[in-house]
Each structure stands twice: as structure tokens, then as C-alpha cells.
Amino acid sequence: MNEIANLARIVTFRGLTSLPVLDMRNNQSNKENQFVSILTKAPDSTQLQVVKALYGKPTVANVRALQKLQSRVRSKLLNQLYFLDHSDPRHFVSRRYELECLDQLHKVSILYAERDFKLSERMLQRCLRLAEAGEFTQYVVQSARMLRNLHTEQRQAIPYKKIVKVLLRAQQLLAWEDEAEQLYADTQLALSGTVAARRAVLAVLPCRIEQLEALHRRARSFTTYNLVYRARLAYEELQGNFSEMIRVTAAAARRLREGKVNARRFDIRFNHFVSIYAYLRSRQPMQGLRLAEQYSRDFHPSSNNWFYFQEHHVLLALHAEQYERAQHLLTLTAKNPGYPNQLETALQRWDLYRSYIEFVLPPQRVTTARQRQIAQWVLQLPEYSRDKRGHNVAILVLQLLHFLRERNLEEVLLRLERLRKYQQRHLYEPTTLRSRLFLRLLQVIIDKNFDAAQAAERGKALLQQLRETPPPGEAFAEVEIIPYEHLWELVLRLLREGAPVAKESSSV
């Protein structure tokens, strides 16, 4: 009882007079809870709207009162971060184990400062076991260092010598992991740069992977394994070797099942995402769709990862020509409360996917204002935009399809000319062959005066070459929202329905 009595004494005599947290379960409404409720229900509320809701009138005094309330609530919300629930397995798995280590270290730091060495030692030993089980080397070092200091202060020679051995071993392991993380960070920074920077890092990646593998052979830790695994995936992705990406992700999943990878650390969601992405890019959409249905349960709808996963889920359905399924998935995604909070570029990608889906599906009798808005947005997009890198061809092609359906000859010719210029300026590398082949097919429809039968016959060789050309690596890719082969069939179908005509001719 002495131990808990000492703890009770510390908390009683050193505790704050009022708890610096929000009582969210208190039935009695107060300004703090009202403020949180308003922001939760309407996160885009303006200061004026909040002042009116809380105080009735937007006076200067009420604005100042809100500012004080805002500061107080912010501090209390930050304190509530200590009490979040991290048990849901659909979140990043290592988070709850890492936070458990941090929680122990935080409490021990306070107890140690209060000179409660006995409880400090017990909690540090527990923290050390947790850190070793999770292979959190930095926390192994922290725990061992604090235990060493504690044994020194208490003049405990035997436990001191034991923990020093643990500390030295962990410090060496951490040095290897730090070296590996620096190598990987340098690589990641280059991969997030321009296409030229990514091509440059592609040349040195094999050497860096060898360095990472050498460090892993020394450390044999989860951290070094994970860095090798991710570097290999990045390398194969840059090369367009998607079948190897499937093999690497399958091998990682197998190692996890066999207990050869730390289950407290390995992010199975990332492995799932890369796997279905590789099936998408390797033109195996049906296999990818089956896995996506199975994997989707491992992603929490409140996370950004869920949206990235759903994006590729939709693309798999589009590539499998399951357009109604793609529309269902997109509708499901748009209903997620976090949908409007995505980056503007992400929202525009979703609008582009929606435009393609609505184009290929049978036309609806009623066109909503939102559909008209999206259609107008697509038609007004510029010929080339850096923030839409990878989607410029898709945008121009969708505009072309729209005017082919409208049979507007002038606009069709304008889009074909823009595509030709875009090809000359941006699609000259060997890795852009699929896009260039498709754009050459589109030029055939002009050569054959928009005659579907003649264009199909003239384009046979190009179409076969397109089918035999694999997708390029991620560093160089234009995203095919719908595969070029399927788009060519759609172009021919539109031409069979009627060739585009000049405005003067259409009025005759």
C-alpha cells in the first residue's frame, strides 16, 4: 500500500485545482461545450457566426469573450489528446504501441522528478519490455538510459552493469537505423521532386538499396527491414515493374502471417494499397477489384488513407469496365463526412473521375446543377497545368469526347490540335509511348475524315502496338482513367453515331 499511498500523496498535494480538460459527458451545457459542438457540426463557421450563436450579438465585448474562450478551449483540447482511443485496428497499427511507450516515459519522468524511485523502476522496466516488443529502438534507448541513471543514483552495481549492456547494444542499433533512415529520407525527397529529379534518383536507387540491405544485415530490426521493403517498392514502381511490386507485397504479407515481421509495426494498409495499385497498373483490374473489396475493411473511413484507397478502387472498376460499380464507389466516397476536407487537387481528381463515369454511363434524363458545373469545369481547364500533372491528357481527351458526342467539328479539331501540341511539348520521352500511340490513333480520325470504319481499319496496327506496350513507371506516367484501348473503342462508337460537322452545316 505504501506505493499507491505515495502516488496518492503526489497527486493530492501537487494536483491542479481544476482539471484542464473538457467534460464532454457533462449534461450541463456550458460555453466551452457549446463552442466545441458548434465547430464539430459546422467546422467552416466564421467568427461572426460563432459569436452570434454563443452570445447573441456580435459586439466588441462578445468578440473578445470568444477569443478568450477559443484560447482556453484550444488548450483543453490539446490536453484531451492524451485520452484518444487508438484501439481500432483500421488505424496505423504501431500508433497505439508507440503511444503506450510514450505514456510510460511521460509518467516515469514525473515520478522520477518526485523521487519515487521504486515505482519509476517498475514502470521503466515495463516500458523497456514494450519498446523491445515493438522494436521501438529510440524508446529502448530512453528507457535504458533512465534505468542506468536510476541505478547509478541508488548505487546498484549489478543491475547497472546489466542495463549498460542493453543500452550500448540499443545505441548501436539506433545508429544503424538512423543511417538507414537518412538514406531513405534523401531518396524520398528526390522522389517527390520533378520528373528529372526522379529519373536521377532512379539511377542511384540500386546502390542505395544495397546500402540499406547491408545495414539491415547488421541491425536485423523492423525499421531497417521496412526501409528496404519500401525502397524496393519505390524502385520497381519507377521502372514500371508492377509484377515485381505484386510479388514484394505478397511476400511481405506472407512474412507477416508467419510471424517473421513485427505485427505491432508493419502497416498492412500500405501493403494493401500498393498491392491493388500494382494490379491496376499491370492491367489486371479484376484481380485488383477482388482484393480491393477484401482490403477495404482494413481502412478507417475517417482517415485520408481511406480516400487514397477508394480512388484506386474506383480506377480498378473503370479499368474493368464496371462503370456502374465505379459510380457506386464514387457515390459512397462522396457521402463520407471528410470528403469536402480533402485538398483541392484531390477534389478535382474526383470530379474528373465523376465526369468520365457520367460520360460512359447511359445518359440520365435529369442533369443536376452539380453535373453541369463539373462539365463546365472540365471544358474550361487549361491545355497544360502543372498542378494536374499526370492528368493533362485525360482532361484534353475528355473534352474531345464531349465535343465528339456534340458533333461540334470546330471544337473537336481544336482539342485534337491541343493534344498534338501537348504531345510535341511534353510526350517526347520513350516512357510516354502509350500516350503517344493513343494520340496518333486520334489523329487517324482526321486523316480518315471521321469515318469510323476507315479509322478502325487504319488504326489496327497502332492499336495492336498500344496493346503490347506496358504502362510506364510512376515517374513518367500519364494517368489512364479509362485505358486508352477502351477510349479508342468509345471514339469509334461516337463516330458511328455521326461524324462531327461544322456549325454552318449543322443548321442546314
BANUKE-816186 format. One record per residue (C-alpha): x, y, z. Coordinates in steps of 0.5 Angstrom, whole numbers, plus 500, padded with zeros to 3 digits. Layout:
N
XYZ...
//
This chain:
508
500500500506505501507505494500507492500512498506515496503516489496519492500524496504527490497527486494530492499536494501537487495537483492543480485546483481545477483540471485543465480538460473539457468535461465532454460528458457533463450534461450541464452546458457551458460556453466551452462545451457549446463552443466545441459543439459549434465547431464540430458541427460547422468547422467553417464557421466565421468568428462573427457566426460563433459570437452570435451563437454564443453571446447573441450580439457581435459586440466588441466585448463579446468578440474579446470574450470569444478570443479568451474562450478560444485560447482556454479551449485550445489549451484544454483540447491539447490536454485531451490529446492524452486521452484519445482512443488508439485501439482501433486496428484500422489506424496506424498499428504502431501508434498505440504501442508507441504512445504507450511507451511515451506515456510511461516515459512521461509519468516516470519523468515526473515520478523521478523528479519527485524522488519516487525511485521504487515506482520509477524503476518498475515503470521504466522496466515495463517501458523497456519491455514495451519498447523492445517488444515494439522495436522502438529503439529510441525508447529502449535507449531512453528507458535504459539511460534513465535506469542507468542514472537511477541505478547510479544514484542509488549505488546499485552496481549489479543492475547498473552493469546489466543496464549499461550493456543494454544501453550500449547495444541499443545505442549502436542499433540506433546509430545504424537505424539513424544512418538508414533513415538518413539515406531513405530520407534523402531518397524520399526528398528527391522522389518528391521533386521534379521528374528530372530529380526522380530520374536522377535518383533512379540511377543511384537507388540500387546503390542506396538499396545495397547500403540499406541492406548492409545496414539491415544485416548489421541491425536486424531491426524492424526499422532497417527492414522497413526502410529496405522494403519501402526503398525496393518498392519505390525503385520498382515503381519508378521503373514500372516493374509492377509485377515485382511490386506485387511480389514484394508486397505479397512476400511482406504479407506472408512474413507478417503472417509467419511472425517474421515481421513485427506485427506491432510496427508493420503498416499492413494498410500501406502494403494493401495500398501498394498491392492494389496500386500495382495490380492497377498499373500492371493491367490486372484490374479484376484481381485488384478489385477483389483484393480492394474489396477485401482490404477496404475494411482495414482502412478507417473512414476518418483517415486520409489514407481511406480516401487515397485507397478509395481513389485507386479502388475507383480507378480499378473499377474504371479499368475493369469497365465496371462503371456503375461500380465505380459510380457507387464507390465514388458516391460512397466516398463523397458521403464521407464527412471528411470529403470536403476537407481534402486538398483542393487538388484531391477534390479536383481529381475526384471531379475528373473521375466523376466526369469520366464516369458520368460520360461513359454511363448512360445519360441521365434524364435530369442533369444536376447543377453540380454535374453542369458545374463539373462539366463547365470546370473540365471544359475550362481547364488550361491546356497545361497545368503543373498542379495537375501533373499526370492528368493533363492528357486525361483532361484534354481527352475528356474535353475532346470526347465531350465535343465529339459527342456534341459533334462540334467540329471546331472544338474537336479540331481545337482539342486535337491541336492542343493534344498535338502541341502537348505531345510535342512539348511534354511527351517526347521521352521514351517512357511516354510511349503509351500516351504518344501512341494514343495521341497518334491514334486520335490524329488518325480520325482527322486523316480519315475525315472522322470516318469510324470504319476507316479510322479503325482499319488505319489504327489497327497497327497503332492499337496493337502496339499500344496493347503491347506497350506496358505502363511506364514507371510512376516518375514518368506516367500520365494517369490513364483514368480509363485505359487508352485502349478503351478510350479508343473504342469509345472514340470510334463509337462516338464517330459511328453515331455521327461525325462532327460538323461545322456550326454552319453545316449543322444549321442546314
//
